Amino acid sequence: MNSPAPRRRFDTRRFRALVIKEFIQVARDPSTFIIAFLLPPFLLFLLGYSVSLDASRVRVALVVEDSSSEAMGLATAFARSAYFDVTPARNVQEVREALVSDKQRGIVVIPQGFGEGVKRGNPPPIQVITDGSQPNTANFLGAYADGVRTAWMAEETGASAPQPPIGVSTRYWYNPGLKSRYFLVPGSIAIVMTMIGTLLTALVVAREWERGTMEAIMATPISMVEFVGSKVLPYFLLGLGSMAMCTVLAIIFFHVPFRGSVLALLAISSAFLMPALGLGLFISAATKNQFVASQIALLSAFLPTFLLSGFLYEIASMPKIIQAITYLVPARYLIPPLQTVFLAGDIWSLILPNIAIMLGFGVGFFYLAFRVTKRTLDQ
């Protein structure tokens, strides 16, 4: 009766040789450098500049039906506003088709008799016509058009609006200008790191099977820990390099403030790379085909992260069943600490619980990778 194969112990010298071999393989494979250093800035610029929740320079047509100096003054106030891109028009009928065809987002009408009403102290309301198919822009346009009118009236009459009994002073912490780019760019970094981390390891084991070198590795006395560790370590360092590059780009090109420490950013990045690399390794070991592994990695990493991580859509506004599914998305626990480090600083009471959860996901994915790979490598 054959006795079971002895358990292979971890050997430092053997592990170092495997890591060196993997680094040489990385240096020989240009696709790895494309994924690690060319794809991140491309995706970051694409997401950073294409995704914005700030409605500025909204195209509006301005119809002035009154020829008084007061009406001309209000029209000038609209033209000088940083929130509107104003196109003069003679009447509403002239620009109605432009509103329907989306060439204009709205029509502002200063009515006949506006100047007389201002002189009497009872100005008629201005008319704001918007496209209801885009409710966010419509609400923004209506609110800011009324704001321009109110500010102009206060300046024109020299009196402000009646003060309420209770004064309210609004103060926005961490992002006083309410610039959406300040929290969208860190979220974009999370999207980028999810894709990069998963893709980096999604090909490594599948590549060994396709090239026929897996059988040679199986004949060596390496342990499972040595095999998996040597596959992950080089790509872990590449992932940290990608994160550092994305951070520099966010600060220099997008002018996102960085109020935290490098130590906190390193801890968050390292913790998230564990589930990202673990998922890629599991996919690679399970599929044994580079093309299939890359497709599954993109679908399993990009779509859940983009839709269910809180990057664009607020999780609290989702249906309860979808909110429950978001707990299974590792990037959900990356975006809040990443935004915190950039905008608020090192708030460890928020950062540490998310790091622990990401490490838990990493342990789970690496366990699955071990289980799948055990079928081919004796341990």
TORKOL-4160 file (C-alpha; in steps of 0.2 Angstrom, whole numbers, padded with zeros to 4 digits, m for minus):
379
<pt num="1" X="0000" Y="0000" Z="0000"/>
<pt num="2" X="0007" Y="0017" Z="m0005"/>
<pt num="3" X="0010" Y="0029" Z="0009"/>
<pt num="4" X="0004" Y="0047" Z="0006"/>
<pt num="5" X="0016" Y="0060" Z="m0001"/>
<pt num="6" X="0025" Y="0070" Z="0013"/>
<pt num="7" X="0020" Y="0088" Z="0016"/>
<pt num="8" X="0032" Y="0099" Z="0007"/>
<pt num="9" X="0039" Y="0113" Z="0018"/>
<pt num="10" X="0042" Y="0131" Z="0014"/>
<pt num="11" X="0060" Y="0134" Z="0008"/>
<pt num="12" X="0066" Y="0152" Z="0008"/>
<pt num="13" X="0080" Y="0149" Z="m0005"/>
<pt num="14" X="0068" Y="0140" Z="m0017"/>
<pt num="15" X="0055" Y="0154" Z="m0015"/>
<pt num="16" X="0067" Y="0167" Z="m0019"/>
<pt num="17" X="0072" Y="0158" Z="m0035"/>
<pt num="18" X="0054" Y="0157" Z="m0040"/>
<pt num="19" X="0051" Y="0175" Z="m0037"/>
<pt num="20" X="0066" Y="0179" Z="m0047"/>
<pt num="21" X="0060" Y="0168" Z="m0061"/>
<pt num="22" X="0043" Y="0177" Z="m0060"/>
<pt num="23" X="0051" Y="0194" Z="m0061"/>
<pt num="24" X="0061" Y="0189" Z="m0076"/>
<pt num="25" X="0044" Y="0183" Z="m0084"/>
<pt num="26" X="0036" Y="0200" Z="m0080"/>
<pt num="27" X="0051" Y="0209" Z="m0089"/>
<pt num="28" X="0049" Y="0198" Z="m0104"/>
<pt num="29" X="0030" Y="0201" Z="m0106"/>
<pt num="30" X="0026" Y="0218" Z="m0112"/>
<pt num="31" X="0008" Y="0216" Z="m0109"/>
<pt num="32" X="0011" Y="0216" Z="m0090"/>
<pt num="33" X="0019" Y="0233" Z="m0091"/>
<pt num="34" X="0004" Y="0239" Z="m0102"/>
<pt num="35" X="m0008" Y="0233" Z="m0089"/>
<pt num="36" X="0002" Y="0240" Z="m0074"/>
<pt num="37" X="0008" Y="0257" Z="m0081"/>
<pt num="38" X="m0001" Y="0262" Z="m0097"/>
<pt num="39" X="m0019" Y="0256" Z="m0093"/>
<pt num="40" X="m0021" Y="0265" Z="m0076"/>
<pt num="41" X="m0017" Y="0283" Z="m0082"/>
<pt num="42" X="m0028" Y="0280" Z="m0098"/>
<pt num="43" X="m0043" Y="0274" Z="m0087"/>
<pt num="44" X="m0040" Y="0287" Z="m0074"/>
<pt num="45" X="m0040" Y="0301" Z="m0087"/>
<pt num="46" X="m0055" Y="0293" Z="m0095"/>
<pt num="47" X="m0066" Y="0292" Z="m0079"/>
<pt num="48" X="m0059" Y="0308" Z="m0072"/>
<pt num="49" X="m0064" Y="0319" Z="m0086"/>
<pt num="50" X="m0079" Y="0310" Z="m0093"/>
<pt num="51" X="m0088" Y="0308" Z="m0077"/>
<pt num="52" X="m0094" Y="0323" Z="m0068"/>
<pt num="53" X="m0109" Y="0328" Z="m0057"/>
<pt num="54" X="m0105" Y="0346" Z="m0058"/>
<pt num="55" X="m0118" Y="0356" Z="m0069"/>
<pt num="56" X="m0108" Y="0371" Z="m0075"/>
<pt num="57" X="m0109" Y="0382" Z="m0091"/>
<pt num="58" X="m0127" Y="0375" Z="m0095"/>
<pt num="59" X="m0133" Y="0380" Z="m0112"/>
<pt num="60" X="m0148" Y="0392" Z="m0111"/>
<pt num="61" X="m0157" Y="0403" Z="m0123"/>
<pt num="62" X="m0161" Y="0420" Z="m0115"/>
<pt num="63" X="m0177" Y="0429" Z="m0122"/>
<pt num="64" X="m0179" Y="0447" Z="m0117"/>
<pt num="65" X="m0196" Y="0453" Z="m0120"/>
<pt num="66" X="m0194" Y="0470" Z="m0111"/>
<pt num="67" X="m0183" Y="0484" Z="m0118"/>
<pt num="68" X="m0181" Y="0493" Z="m0101"/>
<pt num="69" X="m0164" Y="0495" Z="m0093"/>
<pt num="70" X="m0169" Y="0484" Z="m0078"/>
<pt num="71" X="m0172" Y="0470" Z="m0090"/>
<pt num="72" X="m0156" Y="0473" Z="m0099"/>
<pt num="73" X="m0147" Y="0473" Z="m0082"/>
<pt num="74" X="m0154" Y="0456" Z="m0077"/>
<pt num="75" X="m0149" Y="0449" Z="m0095"/>
<pt num="76" X="m0132" Y="0455" Z="m0092"/>
<pt num="77" X="m0132" Y="0446" Z="m0075"/>
<pt num="78" X="m0136" Y="0430" Z="m0083"/>
<pt num="79" X="m0123" Y="0432" Z="m0097"/>
<pt num="80" X="m0110" Y="0435" Z="m0083"/>
<pt num="81" X="m0115" Y="0420" Z="m0073"/>
<pt num="82" X="m0102" Y="0406" Z="m0072"/>
<pt num="83" X="m0116" Y="0393" Z="m0072"/>
<pt num="84" X="m0124" Y="0397" Z="m0089"/>
<pt num="85" X="m0118" Y="0398" Z="m0107"/>
<pt num="86" X="m0131" Y="0411" Z="m0113"/>
<pt num="87" X="m0137" Y="0413" Z="m0131"/>
<pt num="88" X="m0148" Y="0428" Z="m0135"/>
<pt num="89" X="m0165" Y="0425" Z="m0143"/>
<pt num="90" X="m0179" Y="0436" Z="m0149"/>
<pt num="91" X="m0194" Y="0425" Z="m0144"/>
<pt num="92" X="m0198" Y="0407" Z="m0137"/>
<pt num="93" X="m0204" Y="0400" Z="m0154"/>
<pt num="94" X="m0186" Y="0404" Z="m0161"/>
<pt num="95" X="m0178" Y="0392" Z="m0149"/>
<pt num="96" X="m0191" Y="0380" Z="m0145"/>
<pt num="97" X="m0184" Y="0368" Z="m0158"/>
<pt num="98" X="m0166" Y="0370" Z="m0150"/>
<pt num="99" X="m0173" Y="0364" Z="m0134"/>
<pt num="100" X="m0181" Y="0349" Z="m0141"/>
<pt num="101" X="m0165" Y="0344" Z="m0151"/>
<pt num="102" X="m0155" Y="0347" Z="m0135"/>
<pt num="103" X="m0145" Y="0361" Z="m0142"/>
<pt num="104" X="m0151" Y="0371" Z="m0128"/>
<pt num="105" X="m0154" Y="0364" Z="m0110"/>
<pt num="106" X="m0167" Y="0378" Z="m0106"/>
<pt num="107" X="m0175" Y="0394" Z="m0110"/>
<pt num="108" X="m0175" Y="0409" Z="m0098"/>
<pt num="109" X="m0189" Y="0422" Z="m0102"/>
<pt num="110" X="m0188" Y="0440" Z="m0095"/>
<pt num="111" X="m0206" Y="0445" Z="m0098"/>
<pt num="112" X="m0214" Y="0461" Z="m0105"/>
<pt num="113" X="m0216" Y="0474" Z="m0091"/>
<pt num="114" X="m0202" Y="0468" Z="m0080"/>
<pt num="115" X="m0194" Y="0485" Z="m0079"/>
<pt num="116" X="m0210" Y="0493" Z="m0073"/>
<pt num="117" X="m0213" Y="0480" Z="m0061"/>
<pt num="118" X="m0196" Y="0483" Z="m0053"/>
<pt num="119" X="m0199" Y="0501" Z="m0052"/>
<pt num="120" X="m0216" Y="0498" Z="m0043"/>
<pt num="121" X="m0207" Y="0486" Z="m0031"/>
<pt num="122" X="m0217" Y="0471" Z="m0038"/>
<pt num="123" X="m0207" Y="0463" Z="m0052"/>
<pt num="124" X="m0215" Y="0449" Z="m0062"/>
<pt num="125" X="m0207" Y="0432" Z="m0061"/>
<pt num="126" X="m0196" Y="0427" Z="m0075"/>
<pt num="127" X="m0200" Y="0411" Z="m0084"/>
<pt num="128" X="m0189" Y="0396" Z="m0085"/>
<pt num="129" X="m0192" Y="0382" Z="m0097"/>
<pt num="130" X="m0182" Y="0366" Z="m0096"/>
<pt num="131" X="m0181" Y="0349" Z="m0103"/>
<pt num="132" X="m0190" Y="0337" Z="m0090"/>
<pt num="133" X="m0181" Y="0322" Z="m0098"/>
<pt num="134" X="m0166" Y="0327" Z="m0088"/>
<pt num="135" X="m0172" Y="0331" Z="m0071"/>
<pt num="136" X="m0156" Y="0334" Z="m0062"/>
<pt num="137" X="m0151" Y="0348" Z="m0075"/>
<pt num="138" X="m0168" Y="0355" Z="m0075"/>
<pt num="139" X="m0168" Y="0357" Z="m0056"/>
<pt num="140" X="m0151" Y="0364" Z="m0057"/>
<pt num="141" X="m0156" Y="0377" Z="m0070"/>
<pt num="142" X="m0172" Y="0382" Z="m0061"/>
<pt num="143" X="m0163" Y="0384" Z="m0045"/>
<pt num="144" X="m0148" Y="0394" Z="m0051"/>
<pt num="145" X="m0159" Y="0405" Z="m0063"/>
<pt num="146" X="m0169" Y="0410" Z="m0048"/>
<pt num="147" X="m0153" Y="0413" Z="m0038"/>
<pt num="148" X="m0146" Y="0425" Z="m0052"/>
<pt num="149" X="m0163" Y="0434" Z="m0052"/>
<pt num="150" X="m0163" Y="0436" Z="m0033"/>
<pt num="151" X="m0145" Y="0442" Z="m0032"/>
<pt num="152" X="m0148" Y="0454" Z="m0046"/>
<pt num="153" X="m0163" Y="0461" Z="m0037"/>
<pt num="154" X="m0154" Y="0463" Z="m0020"/>
<pt num="155" X="m0140" Y="0473" Z="m0029"/>
<pt num="156" X="m0152" Y="0483" Z="m0040"/>
<pt num="157" X="m0164" Y="0488" Z="m0025"/>
<pt num="158" X="m0150" Y="0489" Z="m0012"/>
<pt num="159" X="m0160" Y="0478" Z="m0001"/>
<pt num="160" X="m0159" Y="0460" Z="0003"/>
<pt num="161" X="m0172" Y="0447" Z="0005"/>
<pt num="162" X="m0182" Y="0447" Z="0022"/>
<pt num="163" X="m0171" Y="0437" Z="0035"/>
<pt num="164" X="m0180" Y="0422" Z="0043"/>
<pt num="165" X="m0181" Y="0422" Z="0062"/>
<pt num="166" X="m0168" Y="0409" Z="0063"/>
<pt num="167" X="m0151" Y="0411" Z="0054"/>
<pt num="168" X="m0144" Y="0396" Z="0045"/>
<pt num="169" X="m0126" Y="0397" Z="0040"/>
<pt num="170" X="m0120" Y="0383" Z="0029"/>
<pt num="171" X="m0103" Y="0375" Z="0030"/>
<pt num="172" X="m0096" Y="0361" Z="0019"/>
<pt num="173" X="m0082" Y="0351" Z="0027"/>
<pt num="174" X="m0068" Y="0343" Z="0017"/>
<pt num="175" X="m0075" Y="0349" Z="0000"/>
<pt num="176" X="m0081" Y="0367" Z="0002"/>
<pt num="177" X="m0083" Y="0370" Z="m0016"/>
<pt num="178" X="m0093" Y="0355" Z="m0018"/>
<pt num="179" X="m0083" Y="0349" Z="m0033"/>
<pt num="180" X="m0088" Y="0332" Z="m0038"/>
<pt num="181" X="m0071" Y="0328" Z="m0045"/>
<pt num="182" X="m0064" Y="0328" Z="m0027"/>
<pt num="183" X="m0073" Y="0312" Z="m0023"/>
<pt num="184" X="m0075" Y="0305" Z="m0041"/>
<pt num="185" X="m0057" Y="0304" Z="m0044"/>
<pt num="186" X="m0053" Y="0293" Z="m0029"/>
<pt num="187" X="m0068" Y="0283" Z="m0034"/>
<pt num="188" X="m0060" Y="0281" Z="m0051"/>
<pt num="189" X="m0044" Y="0275" Z="m0043"/>
<pt num="190" X="m0053" Y="0262" Z="m0035"/>
<pt num="191" X="m0061" Y="0256" Z="m0052"/>
<pt num="192" X="m0044" Y="0256" Z="m0060"/>
<pt num="193" X="m0035" Y="0247" Z="m0046"/>
<pt num="194" X="m0049" Y="0233" Z="m0046"/>
<pt num="195" X="m0047" Y="0230" Z="m0064"/>
<pt num="196" X="m0028" Y="0231" Z="m0064"/>
<pt num="197" X="m0026" Y="0220" Z="m0049"/>
<pt num="198" X="m0037" Y="0207" Z="m0055"/>
<pt num="199" X="m0030" Y="0207" Z="m0073"/>
<pt num="200" X="m0012" Y="0206" Z="m0067"/>
<pt num="201" X="m0015" Y="0189" Z="m0059"/>
<pt num="202" X="m0029" Y="0183" Z="m0070"/>
<pt num="203" X="m0016" Y="0177" Z="m0083"/>
<pt num="204" X="m0002" Y="0170" Z="m0073"/>
<pt num="205" X="m0007" Y="0152" Z="m0070"/>
<pt num="206" X="m0017" Y="0151" Z="m0086"/>
<pt num="207" X="m0001" Y="0156" Z="m0095"/>
<pt num="208" X="0009" Y="0142" Z="m0087"/>
<pt num="209" X="m0004" Y="0129" Z="m0093"/>
<pt num="210" X="m0005" Y="0136" Z="m0111"/>
<pt num="211" X="0014" Y="0136" Z="m0113"/>
<pt num="212" X="0015" Y="0119" Z="m0106"/>
<pt num="213" X="0027" Y="0123" Z="m0092"/>
<pt num="214" X="0014" Y="0118" Z="m0078"/>
<pt num="215" X="0020" Y="0100" Z="m0079"/>
<pt num="216" X="0038" Y="0105" Z="m0076"/>
<pt num="217" X="0032" Y="0115" Z="m0061"/>
<pt num="218" X="0022" Y="0100" Z="m0055"/>
<pt num="219" X="0038" Y="0089" Z="m0055"/>
<pt num="220" X="0048" Y="0101" Z="m0044"/>
<pt num="221" X="0047" Y="0099" Z="m0025"/>
<pt num="222" X="0039" Y="0117" Z="m0022"/>
<pt num="223" X="0025" Y="0119" Z="m0010"/>
<pt num="224" X="0009" Y="0127" Z="m0013"/>
<pt num="225" X="0013" Y="0142" Z="m0003"/>
<pt num="226" X="0029" Y="0145" Z="m0013"/>
<pt num="227" X="0020" Y="0143" Z="m0029"/>
<pt num="228" X="0006" Y="0155" Z="m0025"/>
<pt num="229" X="0017" Y="0167" Z="m0016"/>
<pt num="230" X="0029" Y="0168" Z="m0030"/>
<pt num="231" X="0015" Y="0172" Z="m0042"/>
<pt num="232" X="0008" Y="0185" Z="m0032"/>
<pt num="233" X="0023" Y="0195" Z="m0025"/>
<pt num="234" X="0029" Y="0203" Z="m0041"/>
<pt num="235" X="0011" Y="0208" Z="m0046"/>
<pt num="236" X="0008" Y="0215" Z="m0028"/>
<pt num="237" X="0023" Y="0227" Z="m0030"/>
<pt num="238" X="0017" Y="0232" Z="m0048"/>
<pt num="239" X="0000" Y="0235" Z="m0041"/>
<pt num="240" X="0007" Y="0247" Z="m0027"/>
<pt num="241" X="0017" Y="0256" Z="m0041"/>
<pt num="242" X="0001" Y="0258" Z="m0051"/>
<pt num="243" X="m0008" Y="0265" Z="m0035"/>
<pt num="244" X="0007" Y="0277" Z="m0033"/>
<pt num="245" X="0006" Y="0283" Z="m0051"/>
<pt num="246" X="m0013" Y="0286" Z="m0050"/>
<pt num="247" X="m0011" Y="0296" Z="m0034"/>
<pt num="248" X="0002" Y="0307" Z="m0041"/>
<pt num="249" X="m0009" Y="0310" Z="m0057"/>
<pt num="250" X="m0024" Y="0314" Z="m0046"/>
<pt num="251" X="m0015" Y="0327" Z="m0036"/>
<pt num="252" X="m0006" Y="0335" Z="m0051"/>
<pt num="253" X="m0018" Y="0334" Z="m0065"/>
<pt num="254" X="m0035" Y="0334" Z="m0056"/>
<pt num="255" X="m0029" Y="0345" Z="m0041"/>
<pt num="256" X="m0037" Y="0333" Z="m0029"/>
<pt num="257" X="m0031" Y="0337" Z="m0011"/>
<pt num="258" X="m0021" Y="0324" Z="m0002"/>
<pt num="259" X="m0024" Y="0327" Z="0017"/>
<pt num="260" X="m0019" Y="0310" Z="0023"/>
<pt num="261" X="m0002" Y="0301" Z="0025"/>
<pt num="262" X="0007" Y="0290" Z="0013"/>
<pt num="263" X="0007" Y="0276" Z="0027"/>
<pt num="264" X="m0012" Y="0276" Z="0027"/>
<pt num="265" X="m0013" Y="0276" Z="0008"/>
<pt num="266" X="0000" Y="0261" Z="0008"/>
<pt num="267" X="m0011" Y="0251" Z="0021"/>
<pt num="268" X="m0027" Y="0254" Z="0011"/>
<pt num="269" X="m0019" Y="0249" Z="m0006"/>
<pt num="270" X="m0010" Y="0234" Z="0001"/>
<pt num="271" X="m0026" Y="0228" Z="0009"/>
<pt num="272" X="m0036" Y="0230" Z="m0006"/>
<pt num="273" X="m0023" Y="0222" Z="m0018"/>
<pt num="274" X="m0026" Y="0206" Z="m0008"/>
<pt num="275" X="m0044" Y="0202" Z="m0014"/>
<pt num="276" X="m0040" Y="0209" Z="m0031"/>
<pt num="277" X="m0025" Y="0198" Z="m0034"/>
<pt num="278" X="m0033" Y="0184" Z="m0025"/>
<pt num="279" X="m0048" Y="0185" Z="m0037"/>
<pt num="280" X="m0037" Y="0186" Z="m0052"/>
<pt num="281" X="m0027" Y="0171" Z="m0046"/>
<pt num="282" X="m0043" Y="0160" Z="m0043"/>
<pt num="283" X="m0050" Y="0164" Z="m0060"/>
<pt num="284" X="m0033" Y="0160" Z="m0068"/>
<pt num="285" X="m0031" Y="0143" Z="m0059"/>
<pt num="286" X="m0050" Y="0139" Z="m0063"/>
<pt num="287" X="m0050" Y="0143" Z="m0081"/>
<pt num="288" X="m0032" Y="0138" Z="m0087"/>
<pt num="289" X="m0035" Y="0149" Z="m0102"/>
<pt num="290" X="m0029" Y="0167" Z="m0104"/>
<pt num="291" X="m0042" Y="0173" Z="m0115"/>
<pt num="292" X="m0056" Y="0166" Z="m0104"/>
<pt num="293" X="m0048" Y="0172" Z="m0088"/>
<pt num="294" X="m0046" Y="0190" Z="m0095"/>
<pt num="295" X="m0064" Y="0191" Z="m0100"/>
<pt num="296" X="m0070" Y="0184" Z="m0083"/>
<pt num="297" X="m0059" Y="0195" Z="m0074"/>
<pt num="298" X="m0065" Y="0211" Z="m0083"/>
<pt num="299" X="m0084" Y="0206" Z="m0080"/>
<pt num="300" X="m0081" Y="0201" Z="m0062"/>
<pt num="301" X="m0071" Y="0216" Z="m0057"/>
<pt num="302" X="m0077" Y="0230" Z="m0068"/>
<pt num="303" X="m0096" Y="0229" Z="m0068"/>
<pt num="304" X="m0099" Y="0225" Z="m0049"/>
<pt num="305" X="m0086" Y="0239" Z="m0044"/>
<pt num="306" X="m0093" Y="0252" Z="m0056"/>
<pt num="307" X="m0112" Y="0249" Z="m0052"/>
<pt num="308" X="m0112" Y="0242" Z="m0034"/>
<pt num="309" X="m0097" Y="0250" Z="m0025"/>
<pt num="310" X="m0105" Y="0267" Z="m0022"/>
<pt num="311" X="m0093" Y="0275" Z="m0035"/>
<pt num="312" X="m0108" Y="0283" Z="m0045"/>
<pt num="313" X="m0124" Y="0277" Z="m0037"/>
<pt num="314" X="m0127" Y="0280" Z="m0018"/>
<pt num="315" X="m0129" Y="0263" Z="m0010"/>
<pt num="316" X="m0142" Y="0270" Z="0002"/>
<pt num="317" X="m0154" Y="0274" Z="m0012"/>
<pt num="318" X="m0153" Y="0257" Z="m0020"/>
<pt num="319" X="m0167" Y="0243" Z="m0017"/>
<pt num="320" X="m0163" Y="0233" Z="m0001"/>
<pt num="321" X="m0159" Y="0217" Z="m0010"/>
<pt num="322" X="m0146" Y="0227" Z="m0021"/>
<pt num="323" X="m0139" Y="0234" Z="m0005"/>
<pt num="324" X="m0137" Y="0217" Z="0002"/>
<pt num="325" X="m0127" Y="0212" Z="m0014"/>
<pt num="326" X="m0115" Y="0227" Z="m0012"/>
<pt num="327" X="m0108" Y="0219" Z="0004"/>
<pt num="328" X="m0100" Y="0206" Z="m0008"/>
<pt num="329" X="m0091" Y="0219" Z="m0018"/>
<pt num="330" X="m0073" Y="0222" Z="m0011"/>
<pt num="331" X="m0072" Y="0239" Z="m0019"/>
<pt num="332" X="m0086" Y="0245" Z="m0008"/>
<pt num="333" X="m0074" Y="0245" Z="0007"/>
<pt num="334" X="m0060" Y="0253" Z="m0003"/>
<pt num="335" X="m0069" Y="0269" Z="m0009"/>
<pt num="336" X="m0074" Y="0276" Z="0008"/>
<pt num="337" X="m0056" Y="0275" Z="0016"/>
<pt num="338" X="m0048" Y="0281" Z="m0001"/>
<pt num="339" X="m0059" Y="0296" Z="m0001"/>
<pt num="340" X="m0056" Y="0299" Z="0017"/>
<pt num="341" X="m0037" Y="0299" Z="0015"/>
<pt num="342" X="m0038" Y="0311" Z="0000"/>
<pt num="343" X="m0051" Y="0324" Z="0007"/>
<pt num="344" X="m0051" Y="0322" Z="0026"/>
<pt num="345" X="m0035" Y="0314" Z="0032"/>
<pt num="346" X="m0030" Y="0299" Z="0042"/>
<pt num="347" X="m0047" Y="0294" Z="0051"/>
<pt num="348" X="m0042" Y="0277" Z="0057"/>
<pt num="349" X="m0058" Y="0273" Z="0065"/>
<pt num="350" X="m0065" Y="0272" Z="0048"/>
<pt num="351" X="m0050" Y="0266" Z="0039"/>
<pt num="352" X="m0046" Y="0251" Z="0050"/>
<pt num="353" X="m0063" Y="0242" Z="0049"/>
<pt num="354" X="m0063" Y="0243" Z="0030"/>
<pt num="355" X="m0045" Y="0236" Z="0029"/>
<pt num="356" X="m0050" Y="0221" Z="0040"/>
<pt num="357" X="m0065" Y="0217" Z="0028"/>
<pt num="358" X="m0054" Y="0219" Z="0013"/>
<pt num="359" X="m0041" Y="0207" Z="0021"/>
<pt num="360" X="m0055" Y="0195" Z="0024"/>
<pt num="361" X="m0060" Y="0195" Z="0006"/>
<pt num="362" X="m0042" Y="0192" Z="0001"/>
<pt num="363" X="m0041" Y="0177" Z="0013"/>
<pt num="364" X="m0056" Y="0170" Z="0005"/>
<pt num="365" X="m0051" Y="0172" Z="m0013"/>
<pt num="366" X="m0033" Y="0165" Z="m0009"/>
<pt num="367" X="m0041" Y="0150" Z="m0001"/>
<pt num="368" X="m0052" Y="0147" Z="m0016"/>
<pt num="369" X="m0036" Y="0148" Z="m0027"/>
<pt num="370" X="m0027" Y="0136" Z="m0016"/>
<pt num="371" X="m0042" Y="0124" Z="m0017"/>
<pt num="372" X="m0043" Y="0125" Z="m0036"/>
<pt num="373" X="m0024" Y="0123" Z="m0039"/>
<pt num="374" X="m0023" Y="0108" Z="m0027"/>
<pt num="375" X="m0031" Y="0097" Z="m0040"/>
<pt num="376" X="m0015" Y="0099" Z="m0051"/>
<pt num="377" X="m0001" Y="0102" Z="m0038"/>
<pt num="378" X="0002" Y="0089" Z="m0024"/>
<pt num="379" X="0006" Y="0098" Z="m0008"/>
